[in-house]
Amino acid sequence: MKKKSCSGYLFILPIVILFLIFIVYPICYNFYISFYEWNGINIDKVFVGLENYKNVLRDPIMQKIIRNFVVFALFTIIIQAFFGLVFADFFIRKLKFASFYRIIFYIPVIATPAIVGNIFSKIFETNRGYLNVFLRFLHLDGLCQQWLADPKWALACIIFVNIWQWTGYSMLMYYANMLNIPQDLYEAATIDGAGQIQQFAKITFPLLRGTHYTLFIMGMLGSLKCFDLPYVLTRGGPNYATEFFSTYIYKQSFNLFKQGPASAIVMVMFAIAMVITLIQLKFYYRNDKDKELAG
């Protein structure tokens, strides 16, 4: 028995070692560095205690970052979920060429954010950008804007690009889970005289609750670590209007060589991610409990 139990531990030993090296050790070392003033190059480090955390919490740029994170997360999650649900409900009806349209809607998801950012940077460019050129062609010069150079529009542009890229993922998640809904429920509802809107409100939407939770949590975590689009499109500007945790950490680490403050920001980011994860576990636990009670 002991040999069998030991052999079981040997099977999981490689993944445990990799987990300790690439996950646990970096987190612990980052936490250690957050208490020091260090440029990341010299050997010597100066212990400053909680000073890095105090400076991070007092930093007015961090307030803008948190605001950007909240605005970005709310708009992208809600709009992507809404359109994803609408398109999934449309495609589930087995219309002509529905499979082809599903593929078209999903193609932006498989494109890398760097490529998407470069494409939309040409669209939103102020002077010869395709959007402003098109507006001038329609004699709508008054609608032309400095889309990525104006703090009022820069974050909105990044939100738009993110929604364009990831709505297909929400659509696929909803579509896959709609396929698991028993058709007997719809047939019974039709016999009872329920229309398509009533069936959607009373059957489809409630039974997709797990998908709603999943997309919300994944959207929050994705917004928290958002880097590619804002960095490619605006580099976090103008005037920090599109600054996010990841872009600010990058600047602190590799532009200013302030590894201590950067590590402190990472730990703040890690704490927020842990809170989001706990919320996720609570929702999933409640969902499973409701299913057990219903069963």
C-alpha angles and dihedrals in degrees: 000000000000092000091051092049091048092049088054090056090049090059092057095038096092094053091044090053091049090048092052093047101043103028114021099037096049091049093049093045091048089052089050093050092050089073094056140070105232136150094210093243110065121069094228118087126188116220111228101166114210093347093106091053092048091051092048093051091047094045109113089208089062089057089055090047093053090047091050091048093051095045093044093047096047096047097042096044096046097042095043091049092047097050092038090055093046093049093044091052088049095050095043089068090076095238122176113286090004091139091053092050091049090056092048092051092048098048095086089058093063093049115097115249090236091060092043090050093051092050094050092044086065090047095050097039110130104228108028100010115138093238096054091041090053092048091050090049088057089048090246095129091146090067093056112112141177086250100183097026097054116081089214093060107025098082091042089055092052090047089052093050092048091050091048091052102042106034088088090061092054089047092053092048092051093043093052092050093045088060088061094056109104112248089216089077092058093045091052091047091050091052089051089055099254115154127220093267092051091047090051093048097043102034116015101041098045093045090054092060093114090054091050090054093046094050091046094052094042090047092052093049091045091051090048094057096034108145116133102065099043092043095050096041104038111354086234095303167148095077091331091298090138100029115137134182094263096046092048092048089051092052093046092048105038105020102037097022092226101145095166097058090039090054090048090054089049090054091050088050090048091051091052090049090051091052090050090049092051090051089050092052091048092052093046092048091050090047092052091046091052090051091052091050091047091050 
